[in-house]
Amino acid sequence: MEGRGLCQILNSLNARLEDNPEALDRRMSRFEQGQTPLHFAISRQRYDILTLLIDLGADLEARDLSRRRALEAAATRGDREAMRILHDAGARMPRVQPTADFTARMSTLANSVAKGVPMVYVPDVARALDWYVSIGFKELNRVDDEGVVNFGMVAFGKAELMLNMHGRSAPHGVSLWFYTDRVDALYDVLKSRRIAAGEAALTGAAADQPDIEFDQDIEDMFYGARQFCIRDLNGYQLYFIGARDETKPGNHRG
């Protein structure tokens, strides 16, 4: 049954392309990187459709918006089967640089990297931006598309964080670490907000700011650091870490 259904789909696709041959090389939007049908078939690992498109005369050398031909896109994905199909059909292999000095060249290019900025995925970018701003982060960017905020960026000191959509609110396998020389001062400010929220709840008053959830109280760690941790509204852990104060009693090592 499944085989017959697939044959019907391929036959229907074949008929449509024969009636509308320019669709063979029609590009998708910029949001889909301007993929051609060949690129799209590769992204879905649909080798049957890839073969059909080739048989119908799709342009093997057409490029997407990243200037990649279909064979280069397949090679970048590590899709050996798509590479074989395209190569057997006559697609040209992309030019590559010599790899003998790969590590040395990468080490040289490392000097061009100024910083790294993590990106986390959240269910509501606008709400996440508002939460981070509420605890003192600076909003750097907010991208709105037809009324929906789909990207944002915040900073805290020299640390930056990008927020993207399609995430979920749950514990995550990644944590964000902020290195500071005022870890105790930060702890005191955030703790005061947490206590104020608790006091408001006891009196029945409405909290004027989102609550702060502590995941780790401040403490001196065995590896010489002093740190604490809070969770954001989507479950991401934010660690604030500084050097342990060796002048305090009990902190001397030796």
Secondary structure as UniProt FT lines:
FT   HELIX           2..19
FT   HELIX           21..25
FT   HELIX           30..32
FT   TURN            33..34
FT   HELIX           37..43
FT   TURN            44..45
FT   HELIX           47..55
FT   TURN            56..57
FT   TURN            60..61
FT   TURN            65..66
FT   HELIX           70..77
FT   HELIX           80..88
FT   TURN            89..90
FT   TURN            100..101
FT   HELIX           102..109
FT   HELIX           110..112
FT   STRAND          119..121
FT   HELIX           125..134
FT   TURN            135..136
FT   STRAND          138..145
FT   TURN            146..147
FT   STRAND          148..156
FT   TURN            157..158
FT   STRAND          159..164
FT   STRAND          175..179
FT   HELIX           183..203
FT   STRAND          213..220
FT   TURN            222..223
FT   STRAND          225..231
FT   TURN            233..234
FT   STRAND          237..243
FT   TURN            246..247
FT   TURN            249..250
//
